[in-house]
Amino acid sequence: MADVNKIVLAYSGGLDTSVILKWLKETYNCPVIAFAADVGQQEDWDAVRKKGMETGAEKVVISDLKEVFVKDYVFPAFRANAIYEGSYLLGTSLARPIIAKEQVRVAEEEGADAVSHGATGKGNDQVRFELTYLALNPSLTIIAPWRFWNLNSRTKLMAYAKEHGIPVPVTKENPYSCDENLLHISFEGGILEDPWQEPEKAMFKLTKDPEDAPDKPTYIEIEFKQGTPVAIDGETLSPADLLTQLNTLGGENGIGRLDMVENRFVGMKSRGVYETPGGTILRAAHRDLETITMDREVMKLRDSLVPQYSQLIYNGFWFSPEMDLLQKTMDESQKTVNGVVRLKLYKGNCIPVGRKSDNSLYQESFATFEEDEVYTQSDAEGFIRLNALRLTMQALQKKK
């Protein structure tokens, strides 16, 4: 065991981190500070603080990170249209770097020389946490109990918790591993480990079943400035309040459910079910506004970078030089993405039905099917022949 004097544990109050808190105290015989990050999950923070102290923490630190999370992590990713493997809007991936960054800050403030987390040795979160620790303060000792302790199953964790009088939330009736923040909630484990099994209707928390959503559509308007959402239906809102309102609207209309099998960074495939109501609406609106405000070739170049950008987030490289370069590139492309998008929300669907912008590149006088005075249609013949020149050369060669 490493020789450490004080540990800051990323603590949620759930089964894993509650057991880890007690285990760290017993194993390292030093003070442990339980650090919890409020990134928008529905949590009884007084209960978390009480449980942490009763489980043996020297102190419980709870940081309200909601506004910073949305402003500096979610919105930058959405300006880049980040999406992993064509479906996942990176809800967990985006929350990890801000949590780990704040954990490092708390460690420095409290004079701790070690940090710990509850991520398993099979998942992505261990990489995301530790890459952030190492990028921001490599002098800190990192303790990842799942990689070397003998409590390597839920059954053993439950037994340890019972032995030490630690109340736990995981039961046979609620077997899922969940991660929640202002952007999404994810579900893994339980029956979801069989990719053929449909998720239970009662599992979902943020969204109505589309079948049960209202029969009447909801119309909303979202305003963007340089690719960043700033208002809903003309009302300017803070980043966290804006996303919260979209979550409510999306959830009521059954928007944002995703069931996928993804490729983890460590190499295995994993089945996850996600609810991202507000984020799903935002991405649809943002991409739609870009269709009238972004140059075609700029869009092609930006879109070619989205998979790499998204993979950097998923793999935990938020605080890397390549990520910094890509974010600046993405933001440069957003300078003209200003305007308003009108959307129709209906039974799981988010449909853009109108868009307007002072930076619009769409000109009705050019695009019209009616008579116009700005476009000479006969010019198209030369355009087509020049573009077909290489095809013509190939055809002539084949005839020889």
Buried (B, 14 or more C-beta within 10 A) or exposed (E): EEEBEBBBBBBBBBBBBBBBBBBBBEBBEBBBBBBBBBBBBEBEBEEBBEBBEEBBBBBBBBBEBBBBBBBBBBBBBBBBBBBBEEEBBBBBBBBBBBBBBBBBBBBBEBEBBBBBBBBBEEBBBBBBBBBBBBBBBEEBBBBBBBEEBEBBEBEEBBEBBEEBEBEBEBEEEEBBBBBBBBBBBBBBBBEBEEEEEEBEEEBBEBBBEBEEBEEEBBEBBBBBEBBBBBBBEEEEBEBBBBBBBBBEBBBBBBBBBBBBEBEBBBEEEBBBBBBBBBBBBBBBBBBBBBBBBBEEEEBEEBBEBBBEBBBBBBBBBBBBEEBEEBBEBBBEBBEBBBBBBBBBBBBBBBEBEEBEBEBBEEEEEEEEEEEBEEEEEEEEEEEEEEEEEEEEEEEEEEEE
